[in-house]
Amino acid sequence: MDRNLSIEAMRVTEAAALYAARLVGRGDEENSHLAAVRGIERALIGFAIDGRIVIGEDDVDGSPVHTGCTLGDAERPEAVDIAIKPIEGSTPCATGGPNAISVVAFAEKGGLLPAPKVYMEKLAVGPEAAGVCSLQLSVEENLRRLADAKAKYVEDLTVVVLDRPRNERYIDAVRKVGARIQLIGDGDVSGAVATAFDHTGVDMLLGIGGAREGVLAAVGLKCLRGDFQGRFVIQGGDDQVKLAEVNLADTQRIWQRDELARGQVMFAATGITDGQLLRGVRFESGGARTFSLAMRSKSGTVRFIETTHRFDLQPVYE
């Protein structure tokens, strides 16, 4: 892909963040989610692209960002796969908690694994540890390898884990080794990508979370030369059926970063609430300020962008 879509994608995530941010702390997960979807929909109007949504919304009837929908103009020279998460972290948005973001990813046509809405065991690390850790190894061995790669003591490593009962064995194993843990309620895309930035203080993401979020994390870490591995996990009664429908029924296979996100990829995210990776939306007199991340694997360019939005010139909530 010669065209850099990450900046254009950032405008889409900004719109979702601005729409959802008005509902921060109001205790309404459903409408926080719907607001982010509406922001995405508005921003995508007239988007000059030949795109297919590989990962999108499954539960918003009639939405143009529904999984399987096509966007834009089929006459465009480059066809792309798109993954959209209007809001990653509806719960922290509703409660005012950390790590709610909006995310969009692009890949060459056929580049994104079409993961269904199931769970995935995940391991994410930054570029220093790429190729060093593996889901085939024990938690203890992975942490010792990570410590060696980063020239740290094991006790100084910080591992992000989703705070869920299904992740208790990972939490216990990390604590047994002596590493530090940061439990998060939601937002493991942010947690995974944070492993590639020193300023976040995050060294590894580990545990079971959403498979689709795993694909988005793989895109982000590919742009950053970090590493990601995932393995599908059966949790619900129809999970095996969902995987079989897209020919992904092998739950023993460990999916590598470049199998989840093949070829050239791009990633954009905007913070809705404050987190390790991005600050949340700040409403100011006459407008708002957003904080975004835009990345491209081809060039390795990473942009942290702070944007001022003036509502008198460009109303957001029409």
Contacts in CASP RR format, 6 or more apart in sequence:
PFRMAT RR
TARGET T0000
AUTHOR 0000-0000-0000
METHOD contacts of the structure
MODEL  1
MDRNLSIEAMRVTEAAALYAARLVGRGDEENSHLAAVRGIERALIGFAID
GRIVIGEDDVDGSPVHTGCTLGDAERPEAVDIAIKPIEGSTPCATGGPNA
ISVVAFAEKGGLLPAPKVYMEKLAVGPEAAGVCSLQLSVEENLRRLADAK
AKYVEDLTVVVLDRPRNERYIDAVRKVGARIQLIGDGDVSGAVATAFDHT
GVDMLLGIGGAREGVLAAVGLKCLRGDFQGRFVIQGGDDQVKLAEVNLAD
TQRIWQRDELARGQVMFAATGITDGQLLRGVRFESGGARTFSLAMRSKSG
TVRFIETTHRFDLQPVYE
1 78 0 8 1.000
1 80 0 8 1.000
1 106 0 8 1.000
1 108 0 8 1.000
1 264 0 8 1.000
1 266 0 8 1.000
1 298 0 8 1.000
2 78 0 8 1.000
3 78 0 8 1.000
4 266 0 8 1.000
4 296 0 8 1.000
4 299 0 8 1.000
4 301 0 8 1.000
5 49 0 8 1.000
5 80 0 8 1.000
5 106 0 8 1.000
5 266 0 8 1.000
6 106 0 8 1.000
6 266 0 8 1.000
6 267 0 8 1.000
6 268 0 8 1.000
6 294 0 8 1.000
6 295 0 8 1.000
6 296 0 8 1.000
6 301 0 8 1.000
6 303 0 8 1.000
7 268 0 8 1.000
7 294 0 8 1.000
7 303 0 8 1.000
8 47 0 8 1.000
9 104 0 8 1.000
9 105 0 8 1.000
9 106 0 8 1.000
9 266 0 8 1.000
9 267 0 8 1.000
9 268 0 8 1.000
9 294 0 8 1.000
10 268 0 8 1.000
10 270 0 8 1.000
10 292 0 8 1.000
10 293 0 8 1.000
10 294 0 8 1.000
10 305 0 8 1.000
11 43 0 8 1.000
12 40 0 8 1.000
12 43 0 8 1.000
12 44 0 8 1.000
12 47 0 8 1.000
12 84 0 8 1.000
12 102 0 8 1.000
12 104 0 8 1.000
12 268 0 8 1.000
13 101 0 8 1.000
13 102 0 8 1.000
13 103 0 8 1.000
13 104 0 8 1.000
13 268 0 8 1.000
13 269 0 8 1.000
13 270 0 8 1.000
13 271 0 8 1.000
13 292 0 8 1.000
14 43 0 8 1.000
14 102 0 8 1.000
14 270 0 8 1.000
14 290 0 8 1.000
14 292 0 8 1.000
14 307 0 8 1.000
14 309 0 8 1.000
15 39 0 8 1.000
15 40 0 8 1.000
15 42 0 8 1.000
15 43 0 8 1.000
15 316 0 8 1.000
16 36 0 8 1.000
16 37 0 8 1.000
16 39 0 8 1.000
16 40 0 8 1.000
16 43 0 8 1.000
16 86 0 8 1.000
16 87 0 8 1.000
16 102 0 8 1.000
16 270 0 8 1.000
16 272 0 8 1.000
17 36 0 8 1.000
17 101 0 8 1.000
17 102 0 8 1.000
17 270 0 8 1.000
17 271 0 8 1.000
17 272 0 8 1.000
17 280 0 8 1.000
17 281 0 8 1.000
17 290 0 8 1.000
18 39 0 8 1.000
18 281 0 8 1.000
18 288 0 8 1.000
18 290 0 8 1.000
18 309 0 8 1.000
18 316 0 8 1.000
19 35 0 8 1.000
19 36 0 8 1.000
19 38 0 8 1.000
19 39 0 8 1.000
19 316 0 8 1.000
19 317 0 8 1.000
20 32 0 8 1.000
20 33 0 8 1.000
20 35 0 8 1.000
20 36 0 8 1.000
20 86 0 8 1.000
20 87 0 8 1.000
20 93 0 8 1.000
20 100 0 8 1.000
20 102 0 8 1.000
20 272 0 8 1.000
21 93 0 8 1.000
21 272 0 8 1.000
21 273 0 8 1.000
21 280 0 8 1.000
21 281 0 8 1.000
21 283 0 8 1.000
21 288 0 8 1.000
22 35 0 8 1.000
22 317 0 8 1.000
23 31 0 8 1.000
23 32 0 8 1.000
23 35 0 8 1.000
23 93 0 8 1.000
23 94 0 8 1.000
24 32 0 8 1.000
24 93 0 8 1.000
24 94 0 8 1.000
24 96 0 8 1.000
24 100 0 8 1.000
24 272 0 8 1.000
24 273 0 8 1.000
24 281 0 8 1.000
25 93 0 8 1.000
25 94 0 8 1.000
25 95 0 8 1.000
25 96 0 8 1.000
25 97 0 8 1.000
26 32 0 8 1.000
26 94 0 8 1.000
27 94 0 8 1.000
27 95 0 8 1.000
28 94 0 8 1.000
29 90 0 8 1.000
29 91 0 8 1.000
29 93 0 8 1.000
29 94 0 8 1.000
30 90 0 8 1.000
32 87 0 8 1.000
32 90 0 8 1.000
32 93 0 8 1.000
32 94 0 8 1.000
33 86 0 8 1.000
33 87 0 8 1.000
33 90 0 8 1.000
34 60 0 8 1.000
36 86 0 8 1.000
36 87 0 8 1.000
36 102 0 8 1.000
36 272 0 8 1.000
37 57 0 8 1.000
37 60 0 8 1.000
37 63 0 8 1.000
37 65 0 8 1.000
37 86 0 8 1.000
37 87 0 8 1.000
39 86 0 8 1.000
40 65 0 8 1.000
40 84 0 8 1.000
40 86 0 8 1.000
40 102 0 8 1.000
40 104 0 8 1.000
41 63 0 8 1.000
41 64 0 8 1.000
41 65 0 8 1.000
44 64 0 8 1.000
44 65 0 8 1.000
44 71 0 8 1.000
46 72 0 8 1.000
47 71 0 8 1.000
47 72 0 8 1.000
48 72 0 8 1.000
48 73 0 8 1.000
48 76 0 8 1.000
49 71 0 8 1.000
49 72 0 8 1.000
49 73 0 8 1.000
49 76 0 8 1.000
49 78 0 8 1.000
49 80 0 8 1.000
50 70 0 8 1.000
50 71 0 8 1.000
50 72 0 8 1.000
50 73 0 8 1.000
50 74 0 8 1.000
50 75 0 8 1.000
50 76 0 8 1.000
50 78 0 8 1.000
50 79 0 8 1.000
50 80 0 8 1.000
51 70 0 8 1.000
51 71 0 8 1.000
51 72 0 8 1.000
51 79 0 8 1.000
51 80 0 8 1.000
51 81 0 8 1.000
51 82 0 8 1.000
52 68 0 8 1.000
52 69 0 8 1.000
52 70 0 8 1.000
52 71 0 8 1.000
52 79 0 8 1.000
52 80 0 8 1.000
52 81 0 8 1.000
52 82 0 8 1.000
52 109 0 8 1.000
53 65 0 8 1.000
53 66 0 8 1.000
53 67 0 8 1.000
53 68 0 8 1.000
53 69 0 8 1.000
53 70 0 8 1.000
53 71 0 8 1.000
53 82 0 8 1.000
53 83 0 8 1.000
53 84 0 8 1.000
54 67 0 8 1.000
54 68 0 8 1.000
54 81 0 8 1.000
54 82 0 8 1.000
54 83 0 8 1.000
54 110 0 8 1.000
54 112 0 8 1.000
54 113 0 8 1.000
54 114 0 8 1.000
55 67 0 8 1.000
55 82 0 8 1.000
55 83 0 8 1.000
55 84 0 8 1.000
55 85 0 8 1.000
55 112 0 8 1.000
55 114 0 8 1.000
55 115 0 8 1.000
55 212 0 8 1.000
55 215 0 8 1.000
55 216 0 8 1.000
56 65 0 8 1.000
56 66 0 8 1.000
56 67 0 8 1.000
56 68 0 8 1.000
56 83 0 8 1.000
56 84 0 8 1.000
56 85 0 8 1.000
56 212 0 8 1.000
57 63 0 8 1.000
57 65 0 8 1.000
57 66 0 8 1.000
57 67 0 8 1.000
57 84 0 8 1.000
57 86 0 8 1.000
58 66 0 8 1.000
58 67 0 8 1.000
58 117 0 8 1.000
60 66 0 8 1.000
63 69 0 8 1.000
64 71 0 8 1.000
65 84 0 8 1.000
65 86 0 8 1.000
71 82 0 8 1.000
79 109 0 8 1.000
80 106 0 8 1.000
80 107 0 8 1.000
80 108 0 8 1.000
80 109 0 8 1.000
81 106 0 8 1.000
81 107 0 8 1.000
81 108 0 8 1.000
81 109 0 8 1.000
81 110 0 8 1.000
81 111 0 8 1.000
81 112 0 8 1.000
82 104 0 8 1.000
82 105 0 8 1.000
82 106 0 8 1.000
82 112 0 8 1.000
83 103 0 8 1.000
83 104 0 8 1.000
83 105 0 8 1.000
83 106 0 8 1.000
83 107 0 8 1.000
83 112 0 8 1.000
83 212 0 8 1.000
83 215 0 8 1.000
83 216 0 8 1.000
83 219 0 8 1.000
84 103 0 8 1.000
84 104 0 8 1.000
84 105 0 8 1.000
85 102 0 8 1.000
85 103 0 8 1.000
85 104 0 8 1.000
85 189 0 8 1.000
85 212 0 8 1.000
85 213 0 8 1.000
85 216 0 8 1.000
86 102 0 8 1.000
87 93 0 8 1.000
87 100 0 8 1.000
87 101 0 8 1.000
87 102 0 8 1.000
87 272 0 8 1.000
88 99 0 8 1.000
88 100 0 8 1.000
88 101 0 8 1.000
88 102 0 8 1.000
88 103 0 8 1.000
88 186 0 8 1.000
88 187 0 8 1.000
88 189 0 8 1.000
88 190 0 8 1.000
88 213 0 8 1.000
88 216 0 8 1.000
89 99 0 8 1.000
89 100 0 8 1.000
89 101 0 8 1.000
89 186 0 8 1.000
89 187 0 8 1.000
89 272 0 8 1.000
90 100 0 8 1.000
90 186 0 8 1.000
91 185 0 8 1.000
91 186 0 8 1.000
92 98 0 8 1.000
92 99 0 8 1.000
92 100 0 8 1.000
92 185 0 8 1.000
92 186 0 8 1.000
92 187 0 8 1.000
92 273 0 8 1.000
93 100 0 8 1.000
93 272 0 8 1.000
93 273 0 8 1.000
96 273 0 8 1.000
97 273 0 8 1.000
98 184 0 8 1.000
98 273 0 8 1.000
98 274 0 8 1.000
98 275 0 8 1.000
98 276 0 8 1.000
99 184 0 8 1.000
99 185 0 8 1.000
99 186 0 8 1.000
99 187 0 8 1.000
99 190 0 8 1.000
99 191 0 8 1.000
99 273 0 8 1.000
99 275 0 8 1.000
99 276 0 8 1.000
99 277 0 8 1.000
100 186 0 8 1.000
100 187 0 8 1.000
100 271 0 8 1.000
100 272 0 8 1.000
100 273 0 8 1.000
100 280 0 8 1.000
101 187 0 8 1.000
101 189 0 8 1.000
101 190 0 8 1.000
101 269 0 8 1.000
101 270 0 8 1.000
101 271 0 8 1.000
101 272 0 8 1.000
101 277 0 8 1.000
101 278 0 8 1.000
102 269 0 8 1.000
102 270 0 8 1.000
102 271 0 8 1.000
102 272 0 8 1.000
103 189 0 8 1.000
103 216 0 8 1.000
103 267 0 8 1.000
103 268 0 8 1.000
103 269 0 8 1.000
104 267 0 8 1.000
104 268 0 8 1.000
104 269 0 8 1.000
105 112 0 8 1.000
105 215 0 8 1.000
105 216 0 8 1.000
105 219 0 8 1.000
105 220 0 8 1.000
105 261 0 8 1.000
105 265 0 8 1.000
105 266 0 8 1.000
105 267 0 8 1.000
105 268 0 8 1.000
106 265 0 8 1.000
106 266 0 8 1.000
106 267 0 8 1.000
107 219 0 8 1.000
107 261 0 8 1.000
107 262 0 8 1.000
107 263 0 8 1.000
107 264 0 8 1.000
107 265 0 8 1.000
107 266 0 8 1.000
108 262 0 8 1.000
108 263 0 8 1.000
108 264 0 8 1.000
108 265 0 8 1.000
110 262 0 8 1.000
111 261 0 8 1.000
111 262 0 8 1.000
111 263 0 8 1.000
111 265 0 8 1.000
112 215 0 8 1.000
112 219 0 8 1.000
112 260 0 8 1.000
112 261 0 8 1.000
112 262 0 8 1.000
113 215 0 8 1.000
113 248 0 8 1.000
113 255 0 8 1.000
113 259 0 8 1.000
113 260 0 8 1.000
113 261 0 8 1.000
114 246 0 8 1.000
114 248 0 8 1.000
115 211 0 8 1.000
115 212 0 8 1.000
115 214 0 8 1.000
115 215 0 8 1.000
115 232 0 8 1.000
115 246 0 8 1.000
115 248 0 8 1.000
115 260 0 8 1.000
116 211 0 8 1.000
116 212 0 8 1.000
116 242 0 8 1.000
116 243 0 8 1.000
116 245 0 8 1.000
116 246 0 8 1.000
116 248 0 8 1.000
117 210 0 8 1.000
117 211 0 8 1.000
117 212 0 8 1.000
117 242 0 8 1.000
118 210 0 8 1.000
118 211 0 8 1.000
118 232 0 8 1.000
118 233 0 8 1.000
118 234 0 8 1.000
118 235 0 8 1.000
118 236 0 8 1.000
118 239 0 8 1.000
118 242 0 8 1.000
118 243 0 8 1.000
119 166 0 8 1.000
119 208 0 8 1.000
119 209 0 8 1.000
119 210 0 8 1.000
119 211 0 8 1.000
119 232 0 8 1.000
119 233 0 8 1.000
119 234 0 8 1.000
119 235 0 8 1.000
119 239 0 8 1.000
120 208 0 8 1.000
120 209 0 8 1.000
120 210 0 8 1.000
120 211 0 8 1.000
120 213 0 8 1.000
120 214 0 8 1.000
120 230 0 8 1.000
120 231 0 8 1.000
120 232 0 8 1.000
120 233 0 8 1.000
121 135 0 8 1.000
121 207 0 8 1.000
121 208 0 8 1.000
121 209 0 8 1.000
121 230 0 8 1.000
121 231 0 8 1.000
121 232 0 8 1.000
121 233 0 8 1.000
122 188 0 8 1.000
122 192 0 8 1.000
122 205 0 8 1.000
122 206 0 8 1.000
122 207 0 8 1.000
122 208 0 8 1.000
122 209 0 8 1.000
122 214 0 8 1.000
122 217 0 8 1.000
122 228 0 8 1.000
122 229 0 8 1.000
122 230 0 8 1.000
123 133 0 8 1.000
123 134 0 8 1.000
123 135 0 8 1.000
123 142 0 8 1.000
123 204 0 8 1.000
123 205 0 8 1.000
123 206 0 8 1.000
123 207 0 8 1.000
123 227 0 8 1.000
123 228 0 8 1.000
123 229 0 8 1.000
123 230 0 8 1.000
124 191 0 8 1.000
124 192 0 8 1.000
124 193 0 8 1.000
124 195 0 8 1.000
124 204 0 8 1.000
124 205 0 8 1.000
124 206 0 8 1.000
124 217 0 8 1.000
124 221 0 8 1.000
124 226 0 8 1.000
124 227 0 8 1.000
124 228 0 8 1.000
124 229 0 8 1.000
125 132 0 8 1.000
125 133 0 8 1.000
125 146 0 8 1.000
125 195 0 8 1.000
125 203 0 8 1.000
125 204 0 8 1.000
125 205 0 8 1.000
125 226 0 8 1.000
125 227 0 8 1.000
126 195 0 8 1.000
126 196 0 8 1.000
126 203 0 8 1.000
126 221 0 8 1.000
126 224 0 8 1.000
126 225 0 8 1.000
126 226 0 8 1.000
126 227 0 8 1.000
127 196 0 8 1.000
127 224 0 8 1.000
127 225 0 8 1.000
127 226 0 8 1.000
127 227 0 8 1.000
128 149 0 8 1.000
128 150 0 8 1.000
129 145 0 8 1.000
129 146 0 8 1.000
129 149 0 8 1.000
129 150 0 8 1.000
129 204 0 8 1.000
129 226 0 8 1.000
129 227 0 8 1.000
130 225 0 8 1.000
130 226 0 8 1.000
130 227 0 8 1.000
131 227 0 8 1.000
132 145 0 8 1.000
132 146 0 8 1.000
132 148 0 8 1.000
132 149 0 8 1.000
132 227 0 8 1.000
133 142 0 8 1.000
133 145 0 8 1.000
133 146 0 8 1.000
133 204 0 8 1.000
133 227 0 8 1.000
133 229 0 8 1.000
134 142 0 8 1.000
134 229 0 8 1.000
134 254 0 8 1.000
135 229 0 8 1.000
135 230 0 8 1.000
135 231 0 8 1.000
135 254 0 8 1.000
136 254 0 8 1.000
137 145 0 8 1.000
138 173 0 8 1.000
139 170 0 8 1.000
139 173 0 8 1.000
139 174 0 8 1.000
139 177 0 8 1.000
139 206 0 8 1.000
140 173 0 8 1.000
140 176 0 8 1.000
140 177 0 8 1.000
142 204 0 8 1.000
142 206 0 8 1.000
143 154 0 8 1.000
143 157 0 8 1.000
143 159 0 8 1.000
143 174 0 8 1.000
143 177 0 8 1.000
143 179 0 8 1.000
143 204 0 8 1.000
144 154 0 8 1.000
144 177 0 8 1.000
146 152 0 8 1.000
146 157 0 8 1.000
146 203 0 8 1.000
146 204 0 8 1.000
147 153 0 8 1.000
147 154 0 8 1.000
147 156 0 8 1.000
147 157 0 8 1.000
150 157 0 8 1.000
150 203 0 8 1.000
152 203 0 8 1.000
154 177 0 8 1.000
154 178 0 8 1.000
154 179 0 8 1.000
155 178 0 8 1.000
155 179 0 8 1.000
155 180 0 8 1.000
156 180 0 8 1.000
157 179 0 8 1.000
157 180 0 8 1.000
157 203 0 8 1.000
157 204 0 8 1.000
158 179 0 8 1.000
158 180 0 8 1.000
158 181 0 8 1.000
158 182 0 8 1.000
158 201 0 8 1.000
158 202 0 8 1.000
158 203 0 8 1.000
158 204 0 8 1.000
159 174 0 8 1.000
159 179 0 8 1.000
159 180 0 8 1.000
159 181 0 8 1.000
159 182 0 8 1.000
159 203 0 8 1.000
159 204 0 8 1.000
159 205 0 8 1.000
159 206 0 8 1.000
160 181 0 8 1.000
160 182 0 8 1.000
160 184 0 8 1.000
160 188 0 8 1.000
160 191 0 8 1.000
160 192 0 8 1.000
160 194 0 8 1.000
160 195 0 8 1.000
160 202 0 8 1.000
160 204 0 8 1.000
160 205 0 8 1.000
160 206 0 8 1.000
160 276 0 8 1.000
161 167 0 8 1.000
161 170 0 8 1.000
161 171 0 8 1.000
161 174 0 8 1.000
161 181 0 8 1.000
161 182 0 8 1.000
161 183 0 8 1.000
161 184 0 8 1.000
161 205 0 8 1.000
161 206 0 8 1.000
161 207 0 8 1.000
162 183 0 8 1.000
162 184 0 8 1.000
162 185 0 8 1.000
162 186 0 8 1.000
162 187 0 8 1.000
162 188 0 8 1.000
162 207 0 8 1.000
162 208 0 8 1.000
162 209 0 8 1.000
163 183 0 8 1.000
163 184 0 8 1.000
163 185 0 8 1.000
164 185 0 8 1.000
164 208 0 8 1.000
164 209 0 8 1.000
166 208 0 8 1.000
166 235 0 8 1.000
167 207 0 8 1.000
167 208 0 8 1.000
170 206 0 8 1.000
170 207 0 8 1.000
170 208 0 8 1.000
171 181 0 8 1.000
171 183 0 8 1.000
174 181 0 8 1.000
174 206 0 8 1.000
175 181 0 8 1.000
182 202 0 8 1.000
184 191 0 8 1.000
187 213 0 8 1.000
188 205 0 8 1.000
188 209 0 8 1.000
188 210 0 8 1.000
188 213 0 8 1.000
188 214 0 8 1.000
188 217 0 8 1.000
189 213 0 8 1.000
189 214 0 8 1.000
189 216 0 8 1.000
189 217 0 8 1.000
189 269 0 8 1.000
190 269 0 8 1.000
190 275 0 8 1.000
190 276 0 8 1.000
190 277 0 8 1.000
190 278 0 8 1.000
191 200 0 8 1.000
191 202 0 8 1.000
191 205 0 8 1.000
191 217 0 8 1.000
191 276 0 8 1.000
191 277 0 8 1.000
192 205 0 8 1.000
192 214 0 8 1.000
192 217 0 8 1.000
192 220 0 8 1.000
192 221 0 8 1.000
192 228 0 8 1.000
193 217 0 8 1.000
193 220 0 8 1.000
193 221 0 8 1.000
193 224 0 8 1.000
193 267 0 8 1.000
193 269 0 8 1.000
193 277 0 8 1.000
193 293 0 8 1.000
194 200 0 8 1.000
194 201 0 8 1.000
194 202 0 8 1.000
194 205 0 8 1.000
194 276 0 8 1.000
194 277 0 8 1.000
195 202 0 8 1.000
195 203 0 8 1.000
195 204 0 8 1.000
195 205 0 8 1.000
195 221 0 8 1.000
195 226 0 8 1.000
196 221 0 8 1.000
196 224 0 8 1.000
196 225 0 8 1.000
196 226 0 8 1.000
197 224 0 8 1.000
197 277 0 8 1.000
200 276 0 8 1.000
200 277 0 8 1.000
201 276 0 8 1.000
202 276 0 8 1.000
205 217 0 8 1.000
208 233 0 8 1.000
208 235 0 8 1.000
211 232 0 8 1.000
214 228 0 8 1.000
214 230 0 8 1.000
214 260 0 8 1.000
215 260 0 8 1.000
215 261 0 8 1.000
216 267 0 8 1.000
217 228 0 8 1.000
218 228 0 8 1.000
218 257 0 8 1.000
218 260 0 8 1.000
218 261 0 8 1.000
219 260 0 8 1.000
219 261 0 8 1.000
219 265 0 8 1.000
219 266 0 8 1.000
219 267 0 8 1.000
220 261 0 8 1.000
220 265 0 8 1.000
220 267 0 8 1.000
220 295 0 8 1.000
221 227 0 8 1.000
221 228 0 8 1.000
221 257 0 8 1.000
222 228 0 8 1.000
222 257 0 8 1.000
222 258 0 8 1.000
222 261 0 8 1.000
222 265 0 8 1.000
222 297 0 8 1.000
223 265 0 8 1.000
223 266 0 8 1.000
223 267 0 8 1.000
223 295 0 8 1.000
223 296 0 8 1.000
223 297 0 8 1.000
223 300 0 8 1.000
223 302 0 8 1.000
224 295 0 8 1.000
224 300 0 8 1.000
224 302 0 8 1.000
225 300 0 8 1.000
226 257 0 8 1.000
227 257 0 8 1.000
228 256 0 8 1.000
228 257 0 8 1.000
228 260 0 8 1.000
229 254 0 8 1.000
229 255 0 8 1.000
229 256 0 8 1.000
229 257 0 8 1.000
230 254 0 8 1.000
230 255 0 8 1.000
230 260 0 8 1.000
231 251 0 8 1.000
231 252 0 8 1.000
231 253 0 8 1.000
231 254 0 8 1.000
231 255 0 8 1.000
232 239 0 8 1.000
232 243 0 8 1.000
232 248 0 8 1.000
232 250 0 8 1.000
232 251 0 8 1.000
232 253 0 8 1.000
232 255 0 8 1.000
233 239 0 8 1.000
233 251 0 8 1.000
234 240 0 8 1.000
234 251 0 8 1.000
240 249 0 8 1.000
240 251 0 8 1.000
243 249 0 8 1.000
243 251 0 8 1.000
263 297 0 8 1.000
264 296 0 8 1.000
264 297 0 8 1.000
264 298 0 8 1.000
265 296 0 8 1.000
265 297 0 8 1.000
266 294 0 8 1.000
266 295 0 8 1.000
266 296 0 8 1.000
266 297 0 8 1.000
267 293 0 8 1.000
267 294 0 8 1.000
267 295 0 8 1.000
267 296 0 8 1.000
268 292 0 8 1.000
268 293 0 8 1.000
268 294 0 8 1.000
268 295 0 8 1.000
269 277 0 8 1.000
269 278 0 8 1.000
269 292 0 8 1.000
269 293 0 8 1.000
270 278 0 8 1.000
270 281 0 8 1.000
270 290 0 8 1.000
270 291 0 8 1.000
270 292 0 8 1.000
270 293 0 8 1.000
271 277 0 8 1.000
271 278 0 8 1.000
271 279 0 8 1.000
271 280 0 8 1.000
271 281 0 8 1.000
271 290 0 8 1.000
271 291 0 8 1.000
271 292 0 8 1.000
272 280 0 8 1.000
272 281 0 8 1.000
273 280 0 8 1.000
274 280 0 8 1.000
277 293 0 8 1.000
278 291 0 8 1.000
278 292 0 8 1.000
278 293 0 8 1.000
279 291 0 8 1.000
280 290 0 8 1.000
280 291 0 8 1.000
281 288 0 8 1.000
281 289 0 8 1.000
281 290 0 8 1.000
282 288 0 8 1.000
282 289 0 8 1.000
282 290 0 8 1.000
284 308 0 8 1.000
286 310 0 8 1.000
286 311 0 8 1.000
286 312 0 8 1.000
287 308 0 8 1.000
287 309 0 8 1.000
287 310 0 8 1.000
287 311 0 8 1.000
287 312 0 8 1.000
288 308 0 8 1.000
288 309 0 8 1.000
288 311 0 8 1.000
288 316 0 8 1.000
289 306 0 8 1.000
289 307 0 8 1.000
289 308 0 8 1.000
289 309 0 8 1.000
290 306 0 8 1.000
290 307 0 8 1.000
290 309 0 8 1.000
291 304 0 8 1.000
291 305 0 8 1.000
291 306 0 8 1.000
291 307 0 8 1.000
292 304 0 8 1.000
292 305 0 8 1.000
292 306 0 8 1.000
292 307 0 8 1.000
293 302 0 8 1.000
293 303 0 8 1.000
293 304 0 8 1.000
293 305 0 8 1.000
294 302 0 8 1.000
294 303 0 8 1.000
294 305 0 8 1.000
295 301 0 8 1.000
295 302 0 8 1.000
295 303 0 8 1.000
309 316 0 8 1.000
END
